[in-house]
Each structure stands twice: as structure tokens, then as C-alpha cells.
Amino acid sequence: MHTGSGVVTATRYVRRMRGGTQSHLLGCSDGKDYVVKFRNNPQGIRILANEFMFSNLALPFGFSIPRHIIVTVEDSFIRSNPQLSIWIPPDRLIACESGLHFGSEYLISPLAGRIIDYLAGAVPNMRNSQQFAGMLVLDKWACNRDHRQAVLWRLSRERKYTASFIDHGWCFGAAEWEFCDAWVNGVCGWNEVYAAVIGWESFEPWLSQLESLEPDVIWRALENTPPSWYQSDWSSLEQLAETLVTRRSLVRNLIEQFRLSPRHPFPEWHDSQVMNRNQRAS
């Protein structure tokens, strides 16, 4: 599903979306609808950079992630659509800025099927549930300080849902780009999605692929981010890339911290599969 980024122009207002960044659903010049996060969102402009860079980094791993894109919103479009606003507590509304913003393709029309954008209770039957283990690899690597978020969707004629992973704005330590690891970082709120995890082999091929990922791939995923989304702070971007290169070797330990946490997320884990840290360090 994920096919990389491009640039489109907003042409049609659809509706306001829920969530901390107060995004809006906009129809664009390519005929598709995108969930658009604006530069002046309440969580900071780097949220856009984080969404864009994580989506690029995830591309070679084959995850189900909506296509991401740069959305140009012109002044005239803002003026014609007063709904494009952001609420600032306690009681102030400000207009969304014009310019370049982050867009994530809306997965499916309600007329074509069903979409579940918030999991509550039993987790539906999914065709790609194993990708939750793979996404945990990337979330731990990128220090996603939010819970792993996903939407489930299916066409009307289908019985199983597909999980697509969204909302990566709090990766890289959120807007500060400070990596503060904790076992709860980047994990899904429901243990059911990890039911098939039985050992380290359940994190393959993603874990080995990450550990052998070439630094040039990381650099290429970051370098085409619009500079305004990180205040043109090239030195901070360079440090971020170097940190990601270093953190490839930390992911196994971070996953094990989660495995041993009070969540007990992997009940089917075989003790024989536990990592021998001393052996790996030698």
C-alpha cells in the first residue's frame, strides 16, 4: 500500500478529524483524500517531520502504512474554508496556516467498506496481525513515545480486516528529538495483537533487516524532508540520523524490556528463545 511521497494541492474540504494534532480530511489534486496535519498544529511543527521521516524509513520493510505525501494548501483555500481552524485552549480558534503540510492517504471510503479507527474490546480477525510484532521493532528503534496506533479496514466483500499503521508523530522522542526509552514506548494497547509471538523468530524478517540496514538508507529517508518542518536545523537532523544508526543494535534489548514488563505481552514466548545477552555481546 505504501508507495512513497509526492506533492499535491488541496482542492476540497471534507471534514475535521479527531486527535491531538487537530488534522483535517482534504480532497486533493490527484483525486484522493488525505488526512492533513498542519504546520501550526498544537503539538509542534516537527510532528510533520517525524511523520514524514518515519514513513520513509518504514517503506523498505513492507508494512501496511498509508501513502504519505506533501500537501500544498494555498491562502485562497484557507479563506474559502473557515472550517480549517485549530482550537487553542481554553477558548481560542486560529486559522490553519497555508503552505506545505503532511498528508496521509485516507484508507477507504465508507461506501466501499468498513473502517475501525479505534480499537475497543475484542480485536477483529486480521490478515496481517503479524505486522504488529514487526512494527514494534521499528517503534522501539525510533523511540515512539506514543502507543502504537493502527486502523483496521476491509472492503465490503471481505471478511478479514487489514491493519494499517498510522500516527508516527511522536517517534524520535516527539518534537524534541530526545530519545528516552521506556518499556511502554511504541507498544499497542492490546496484548491480543501479539498473541502469535513465540520468540525472536516472530520478529523476523524485520529485526534482522533493521540490524543490517545501511546508514545510507537512513540518510536518504530523512534528507528530502521539507526543511521548514525542522526549522532548517541541519545539525539536529544529522544528529538524529547518527542516533538512528547507533540504535540499530539496541532494539533486541528494548524488546526484551517489554517482554519482561508487567504487561506480560508474549504469553506464548518459549524460554528457550530468550536472548543470551552475554553471548550476543561477545
Stockholm file with secondary structure:
# STOCKHOLM 1.0

chainA/1-282         MHTGSGVVTATRYVRRMRGGTQSHLLGCSDGKDYVVKFRNNPQGIRILANEFMFSNLALPFGFSIPRHIIVTVEDSFIRSNPQLSIWIPPDRLIACESGLHFGSEYLISPLAGRIIDYLAGAVPNMRNSQQFAGMLVLDKWACNRDHRQAVLWRLSRERKYTASFIDHGWCFGAAEWEFCDAWVNGVCGWNEVYAAVIGWESFEPWLSQLESLEPDVIWRALENTPPSWYQSDWSSLEQLAETLVTRRSLVRNLIEQFRLSPRHPFPEWHDSQVMNRNQRAS
#=GR chainA/1-282 SS CCCCCCEEEEEEEEEECCSTTCCEEEEETTSCEEEEECTTCTTCTHHHHHHHHHHHHHGGGTCCCCCEEEEEECHHHHHHCTTCEEEETTTEEEECCCEEEEEEECCCCTTTEEEECSCCSSCCCBSCTTHHHHHHHHHHHTTCCSCCEEEEEEETTCSSBEEEEECCTTGGGGGGTCCCCCTTTTCCSCGGGGTTCCSGGGGTTHHHHHHTCCHHHHHHHHHTSCGGGGTTCHHHHHHHHHHHHHHGGGHHHHHHHHHTSTTCCCTTCCGGGSCCHHHHHC
#=GC SS_cons         CCCCCCEEEEEEEEEECCSTTCCEEEEETTSCEEEEECTTCTTCTHHHHHHHHHHHHHGGGTCCCCCEEEEEECHHHHHHCTTCEEEETTTEEEECCCEEEEEEECCCCTTTEEEECSCCSSCCCBSCTTHHHHHHHHHHHTTCCSCCEEEEEEETTCSSBEEEEECCTTGGGGGGTCCCCCTTTTCCSCGGGGTTCCSGGGGTTHHHHHHTCCHHHHHHHHHTSCGGGGTTCHHHHHHHHHHHHHHGGGHHHHHHHHHTSTTCCCTTCCGGGSCCHHHHHC
//
